[in-house]
Amino acid sequence: MPDLPTLKPVLAGKAVLQGKTIRLEALPEGHLLHVMGATTTEEIKAHLLAAGAGESSVRPAGYRQWFIAGGDQFSVVHLRALSETLTGCAFISDQSHGRVRIRVSGLNAAQVLNKGAAVDLHPSAFPVGSTAMTLFGHISIQLTRTGSDDFELTVLRSFAESLYEEIEEAALSQGAERLVS
């Protein structure tokens, strides 16, 4: 019998970088669902609660598109329940296997991200909860502000390592050091 491929987190070997004003870390490869259809962020949140998955984050990703993200695996039961509640107004595509999330946080997080992303990250222009589909250098990402000094980047799996290394360079220039695990 041939060996079957096994899922290995793409950033499993990457060290967390920590400094006084910056932190860079790969997030758990939990769930990332792409929702497409005639609905709203509020309706999706209500459907998530009804499906028993209210801890997930809902992020706009374009015209009538959203990502639902979270750190835990999304069970087949929850996925089926959510899909059923959205029947007639939206469709779901599980992107968990194909995208990776990275957190950049700390007082200099916006400064580090400004080295590669063409988004005004000032809190008045990009407040907590804001999200943008943009580029970091040449890599397409979804950038979300999750806290006053916290950002989450979602990237296609095949670009995750390259993106992480680009942000590592910027974080190291801000005094970050690799944490020994």
N, C-alpha and C positions, 0 to 999 in steps of 0.2 A: 504494500500500500504506500503510495507516495506521501511524503511529508506535506502536511497542510500548513499554509502560512499562519503565523500567529501575530496577533496584534501587539505591537510594542510601542509605547508612547514615544513619539518622535523626538521629544526633548528630554527623555529620561536621563541622559548623561550630562545634561547642562547644569552647572552650578548656579545656585542663587547668588546674585550680587547684592551686597548691602553696603551702604555708606551712611554718613550722618544725614544726608539729604536726598538719597535715592535708593530704591530697591527694585530689582528686576527678578522675576520668577516666572517659570512655566506653571500654568494652572492645570489641575487635573483634567484629563480628557473625559469629561462627563458627558453632557448632551448639548447638541446644537441642532435645533429644528428650524427649517426654513418654511415660513408660512406665506402663502400667496393667495390673494383673493379680495373680495369686497367685504372687508371687516374693518375694525379699528383696534388700536392698542388696548383700549379699555375692554372691548368685547373679548379679545384674546385673553387678557388677564382674568376675566370672569370665567371663561371656558377652562382655563388652567385650574382655577379654584374648584370648579365643578368636577374636573377630572382627577382631583386630588394631587395636583402638582403646582400649588400656588407659590412655592419658594423660587421658582424660575424667574429670570429676568426677560422682559420683552423689549426688543430694540427695533426701531424702524430701520429698514434696509433698502428703501426705494419706494417707488409708487406701488401701493398695495402689496408691500412685502415687509416681512419682519423676521427677526431671528429670536428664537426662544433659547436662552442659554442657562446652564447650571452646572455645578460641579459634580453632581451624581449621575450615574447611568440612568437613563429614562427607561422604565420598564415597558415591556410590550403591552401590558395591561393599561398603563397610563397613556401610552401612545395611541392605542385603539380607542380609549375613552375620549381623548382629546380630538382625535380624527372624527369620531362620531358626533361630537358636539359642534364641530365646525362644518358638518355636511351641509352642502347647499350654499355656503358662503366663502369657503376657503379650502385650500389643499395644503397638506404637510409633506415635506420631504426631509427625511432624517439626514443631516449633514455631519453627524457626530464623528464618523469615520474619516471624513475628508478635511476637517478644519481643526485648528489648534488655537487655544487662547493663551495670551501672555499678559501678565500684570506688570505695570510700571507705576511705582508709587513713591511718594516723598515730596518734600518741598521743591526739589528740582526736576520733578517728573515732566512737567510741561516744557521746561528748557531742554531736556534730553529729547523729547519727542519732536520739538521744533527743529531739531537738526535734520530731520528726515521727512516730516509731514507738513504739508502746506495747508494747515488748518489753524485759524486763530484760536488758541487754547486759553485765552484770558477768560476768567470765570464769567464776565459779563457777556461775552460772545459765545461761550461754550460751557453753560452751567452743568451742574450735576444732572445726570440723566440724558444728556445730549449724546448723539451718536452721528457719525459721518462715515460714509464710504469714501475712502481716499487712498492715496499712495504714501508709502514710506520709502523714499528713494524710488526704486522701480517696482516695488512690491505692493500689490493691491491688498488693503486691509479694511476692516471695519474698526473704527476707533470710538470707544465709549468712555465718557467720564463717569466713573462709578462713585466717586467721592471728591471732596475738595481738592485733594492732591493724589487721587487714585485714577488710573486709566487701565482699560482692558483693550487689548488688540486681538482681533480674530483674523486669522490668516489661513490660506489654503495649506494643507499639510505639507505639500512638497516644497513650499517656500518658508516653512516655520524655522528651520535651522538657520537659514541665511538671514532672516529677519532678526532672530535672536542674537546672532553674532554682530549684526550692525548696531543693534541697541546696546549690546555689551560694550562695544567700543565707546559709544557716547556716555554710558554710565561710568565706565572706568575713568573717563576724562573728568567726571564730576566727583571723583574720590571713592567710588565704590570698590569693594574688594570681594573676591570669591569666598563664600562661606564654605568651610570644610564640613561635609556631612558625615 
